[in-house]
Amino acid sequence: MSENRSSPDKDSDDLTVEELRQWGEQLCWMILAMTPVVWWLQGESVSKDQFVVRVSLLVLSASGGVAFRIAALMRSRRAGQVANSNDDLADNVDAESDSQGAN
């Protein structure tokens, strides 16, 4: 079963926080996608409580999906900024070493 994993460490069965975030986002979007089908199968709400639960599930899954997506975008942008700042730092070091070599 570990042969099908795409992680660098195929022998590890540890669940990382990043994997949990991805599964959480997937769950939110799947609930949101399946909600209309379930509502169609079950018919109209028969009580105010059932309506509140249905709408709450819809709102929470949409909010969760959007929150997970925004957090992932922020993490990827932050990682890109760190990579860019490291590149800038390397360029500065190269420029300094070139200027010192010219003296």
C-alpha positions, 0 to 999 in steps of 0.5 A, spaced: 500 500 500 505 504 501 508 504 494 502 508 491 504 514 496 506 520 492 510 523 499 518 522 499 518 518 504 514 512 502 515 508 508 512 513 513 505 512 515 505 518 518 499 523 517 502 530 516 498 537 518 499 539 510 495 532 508 490 534 514 489 540 511 488 538 504 483 532 506 479 538 510 478 542 504 476 536 500 471 534 505 468 541 505 468 541 497 465 534 497 459 536 502 458 542 498 457 539 492 453 533 495 448 538 499 443 539 493 443 532 491 441 530 498 436 535 499 433 533 492 433 526 495 430 527 502 425 532 499 423 539 503 424 540 510 419 538 514 420 542 520 424 548 522 430 544 525 431 540 519 431 547 515 436 550 520 441 544 520 441 543 512 442 551 511 448 550 517 451 545 514 451 548 507 454 555 510 459 551 514 462 547 508 462 553 504 466 557 509 470 551 511 472 550 503 473 558 502 477 558 509 482 552 507 483 555 500 485 562 502 490 559 507 493 555 502 494 561 497 497 565 503 502 559 505 504 558 497 505 566 497 509 566 503 513 560 501 514 564 494 516 570 498 521 566 502 524 563 496 524 570 492 528 573 498 533 567 498 534 569 491 535 576 492 540 575 498 544 570 494 544 575 488 547 580 493 552 575 496 554 574 489 554 582 487 559 583 494 563 577 492 564 580 485 566 587 487 571 584 493 574 580 487 575 586 483 578 590 488 
